[in-house]
């Protein structure tokens, strides 16, 4: 994907390239204005090609903001996302902004969502949905709408993003499991090409390989409870089932635990250790007591709102990649190593570097 | 609370009562129009007093709708609400409407939320928050905005609402527990004055009393995990702890189960039966296998959207109270009676009337 140049491109350039009038360009980017779909299509294509951003013009015409931030989200069954949505709505509310919700299409129908977003004069967009992130963020940026990717990133770095350090945290999970003397490792993957899944898999696998572990099983849960249950059944039915499983998020980890206990009669952590990523509400429930890499929702949302506001206030959209620091929260779903677990503010954390 | 009369009240009446010009009334109800806060306050007060609804006028001036539905919601940690939010967003999306989210203030700051809602030209409102429902729905209706109360109702019947039959379902839970030969009953109450809590408590208690049960303990969980844990500790610490607990929602029931098992070493259902209300995602997880009265999210949301659209299309807001039929989903958190449990489409339901 080629990086766009955001020079001083004007609506005249766009009109020229698209072969339409300057007024057609203006109407394309004026919410509610009349424009034929074919012309609009030409203008958007040209605007994308030369990286035209109409927001400065639009703002000079429209001093009043809509005070609406669009949020594209899916996976409401994963408790992490409702937590994020609530925190985002509350923090935006304090700034007198509100949140217009678009439910992400897991099949990745970008055009439809983009058209919906363009119907409303949103001041910014938070993309917290997997498959849409790349194309949709480019479309929005090309249309002059500030974008922040939440819990995902794109290679080009064209859009701002907020994440935890997925590679480092997943490496730490590998070290924790190695220190707990596990032997047979498995990774329950999320949607294969999602940025966080790639980073978590890479961190986990590379840290194990660096310690000489060769045979790491990778199965696909795709962030989906049913697929995860089937993949877990496959793992536990094998001749040498894993004694350590890292699931790319808590939502899948909880399913893995239920399958292990209730379908295979396995004890956790005596027979198999399970670790997740997110540290969502249910992970702390005593029925699960899941060891998990935390994603601090409040800090991540604070960073997201700050990035959005900076972009909304400014004429320029300078992408920034924010990394929020989490921790490995140690509970009882994985065997504890003999070193490295420290107690802090009522939580047990894995911080071997502080003990050595 | 006195019932408003929705006669043919005009903006002239409002202007007269408020002592302002008719144009001031019009500007108060025109989004984005200039109006001083003091004048606006006078107009809103007068409009509320005489039940003025500007929507007919506003619509004749503004043929274009905002295509925004405001949703006031809280309790995101209770999985039921994110499920509702997702379904609502998807169903509205199909009608090319989208959802602007307001996080309900549990302390019930109505004015602030109302002012925020008025900032946006929403076409309708769904109120799914406990403490705000009564006053807020009156304010919105007085301002001419269609309102649907979701999973709550108000005594006056002034606003439309969608609920399951809370009284009947809770009566059935009492019958199920009586049929299971339980002896000592407790009710884990939600927020004391919320409409669904009152209905569930009334249905449960009256059905038990009708069968001669006198001593029914009622403790307050207030829909809050920490308060619920403390109330459960109180119940299980007593000299004659209950052997049957009905919690006013699943979110509290799951907490009761965790406290029973992990703090008191009780077996479920051998030592104590627990039943919830909602049938949310986690209730079906094998770690809980909670017996619960279902609230069919899709059917409830379909009814909500239908009510909203009918009101948005029409000039008149005729309140309707829709009751959606649920079922008692029988899993393993409560002792099963020897009769009345039938298997349907992979689920076990309590339907004694069909067996007798």
Boltz contact constraints between the chains, C-beta under 6 A:
constraints:
  - contact:
      token1: [A, 76]
      token2: [B, 82]
      max_distance: 6.0
  - contact:
      token1: [A, 76]
      token2: [B, 86]
      max_distance: 6.0
  - contact:
      token1: [A, 77]
      token2: [B, 281]
      max_distance: 6.0
  - contact:
      token1: [A, 82]
      token2: [B, 76]
      max_distance: 6.0
  - contact:
      token1: [A, 82]
      token2: [B, 82]
      max_distance: 6.0
  - contact:
      token1: [A, 86]
      token2: [B, 76]
      max_distance: 6.0
  - contact:
      token1: [A, 86]
      token2: [B, 103]
      max_distance: 6.0
  - contact:
      token1: [A, 89]
      token2: [B, 101]
      max_distance: 6.0
  - contact:
      token1: [A, 89]
      token2: [B, 103]
      max_distance: 6.0
  - contact:
      token1: [A, 90]
      token2: [B, 103]
      max_distance: 6.0
  - contact:
      token1: [A, 98]
      token2: [B, 100]
      max_distance: 6.0
  - contact:
      token1: [A, 99]
      token2: [B, 101]
      max_distance: 6.0
  - contact:
      token1: [A, 100]
      token2: [B, 98]
      max_distance: 6.0
  - contact:
      token1: [A, 100]
      token2: [B, 100]
      max_distance: 6.0
  - contact:
      token1: [A, 101]
      token2: [B, 89]
      max_distance: 6.0
  - contact:
      token1: [A, 101]
      token2: [B, 99]
      max_distance: 6.0
  - contact:
      token1: [A, 101]
      token2: [B, 101]
      max_distance: 6.0
  - contact:
      token1: [A, 103]
      token2: [B, 89]
      max_distance: 6.0
  - contact:
      token1: [A, 103]
      token2: [B, 90]
      max_distance: 6.0
  - contact:
      token1: [A, 258]
      token2: [B, 285]
      max_distance: 6.0
  - contact:
      token1: [A, 258]
      token2: [B, 286]
      max_distance: 6.0
  - contact:
      token1: [A, 258]
      token2: [B, 287]
      max_distance: 6.0
  - contact:
      token1: [A, 262]
      token2: [B, 286]
      max_distance: 6.0
  - contact:
      token1: [A, 281]
      token2: [B, 77]
      max_distance: 6.0
  - contact:
      token1: [A, 285]
      token2: [B, 258]
      max_distance: 6.0
  - contact:
      token1: [A, 286]
      token2: [B, 258]
      max_distance: 6.0
  - contact:
      token1: [A, 286]
      token2: [B, 262]
      max_distance: 6.0
  - contact:
      token1: [A, 287]
      token2: [B, 258]
      max_distance: 6.0
  - contact:
      token1: [A, 287]
      token2: [B, 287]
      max_distance: 6.0
